[in-house]
Amino acid sequence: MGRNCQRRPGEARGPGRPSELALAGLVLAALCVGLGCQQLPLGVWPFGAGTVEGRVVGDAPEEGAWVVVYLEGSLGRSWRRSSTASLHGGTGGFSPPLLAVAVGQTVEVANGDAIHHRFFSSSRPNDFELPTLVGGERLQVAFEHPGAVRVYCSLHPDESGTIFVAPSRFFATVRAPGRYSIQNVPPGRYALHTWSEGPAAATLEITVQSGTSAFVELPLGEARP
């Protein structure tokens, strides 16, 4: 079993001064009222965030191909996704065929068949090798480095899939040509990238402002400031 594989799942801060606790309570109460007392997902930036949205156009590798749109910049490790993503393998291939996750995110790789499968990847430094999985069995793999991860089955050479590890939790997947939306982005300057199978890609430098929505058209196959 690969060193970054693990079986099923299994800095605290002390209390502040009374004035700090009171202020935090007021902020949380106001937030609760504004959101209908719904809990925010981990990593959401509710104050002063912006949105990056637009369209992916141009020469996609093929019509309807999946493209990952993602931000790169000073976002920090605290902005990585905490939830576990799922990748199901079987005789029909992998579902989804392209899975996008963030650096530090865990992927649960499952055998969706009644027959045995043995999934692996040689994509360094995110390479891994799972033991043979019987029908319905699943194992977890953590990905700590950005980049594309090609996944195969050593028992069935025709089965393949791709995991793309984005450098931050701010990404979206879209069928090209099509629309994308990345929400709750902290204000700042970022590089906006696309990734897909094949050479076509786009890179743009953008600025996200507090409380605004930036519409960005991404032409595949081009790179411009």
Secondary structure as the mmCIF struct_conf table of DSSP 4:
data_model
#
loop_
_struct_conf.conf_type_id
_struct_conf.id
_struct_conf.beg_label_comp_id
_struct_conf.beg_label_asym_id
_struct_conf.beg_label_seq_id
_struct_conf.end_label_comp_id
_struct_conf.end_label_asym_id
_struct_conf.end_label_seq_id
TURN_TY1_P TURN_TY1_P1 ARG A 3 ASN A 4
STRN STRN1 CYS A 5 GLN A 6
BEND BEND1 ARG A 7 ARG A 8
HELX_RH_AL_P HELX_RH_AL_P1 PRO A 18 GLY A 34
TURN_TY1_P TURN_TY1_P2 LEU A 35 GLY A 36
BEND BEND2 CYS A 37 CYS A 37
HELX_LH_PP_P HELX_LH_PP_P1 GLN A 38 PRO A 41
TURN_TY1_P TURN_TY1_P3 LEU A 42 GLY A 43
BEND BEND3 PHE A 47 GLY A 48
STRN STRN2 GLY A 50 GLY A 58
BEND BEND4 PRO A 61 GLU A 62
TURN_TY1_P TURN_TY1_P4 GLU A 63 GLY A 64
STRN STRN3 TRP A 66 GLU A 72
BEND BEND5 GLY A 73 SER A 74
HELX_RH_3T_P HELX_RH_3T_P1 ARG A 77 TRP A 79
BEND BEND6 ARG A 80 ARG A 80
BEND BEND7 SER A 83 SER A 83
STRN STRN4 THR A 84 GLY A 90
TURN_TY1_P TURN_TY1_P5 THR A 91 GLY A 92
STRN STRN5 GLY A 93 SER A 95
BEND BEND8 PRO A 96 PRO A 97
STRN STRN6 LEU A 98 ALA A 102
TURN_TY1_P TURN_TY1_P6 VAL A 103 GLY A 104
STRN STRN7 THR A 106 ASN A 111
BEND BEND9 ASP A 113 ILE A 115
STRN STRN8 HIS A 117 HIS A 117
STRN STRN9 PHE A 119 SER A 121
TURN_TY1_P TURN_TY1_P7 ARG A 124 PRO A 125
BEND BEND10 ASN A 126 ASN A 126
STRN STRN10 PHE A 128 GLU A 129
HELX_LH_PP_P HELX_LH_PP_P2 LEU A 130 THR A 132
STRN STRN11 LEU A 133 LEU A 133
TURN_TY1_P TURN_TY1_P8 GLY A 135 GLY A 136
STRN STRN12 ARG A 138 ALA A 142
BEND BEND11 HIS A 145 HIS A 145
STRN STRN13 GLY A 147 CYS A 153
TURN_TY1_P TURN_TY1_P9 SER A 154 LEU A 155
STRN STRN14 HIS A 156 ALA A 166
BEND BEND12 PRO A 167 ARG A 169
STRN STRN15 PHE A 171 ARG A 175
BEND BEND13 ALA A 176 PRO A 177
STRN STRN16 GLY A 178 VAL A 185
HELX_LH_PP_P HELX_LH_PP_P3 PRO A 186 PRO A 186
BEND BEND14 PRO A 187 PRO A 187
STRN STRN17 GLY A 188 TRP A 195
BEND BEND15 GLU A 197 PRO A 199
STRN STRN18 THR A 203 VAL A 208
TURN_TY1_P TURN_TY1_P10 SER A 210 GLY A 211
STRN STRN19 SER A 213 LEU A 220
TURN_TY1_P TURN_TY1_P11 GLY A 221 GLY A 221
STRN STRN20 ALA A 223 ALA A 223
#
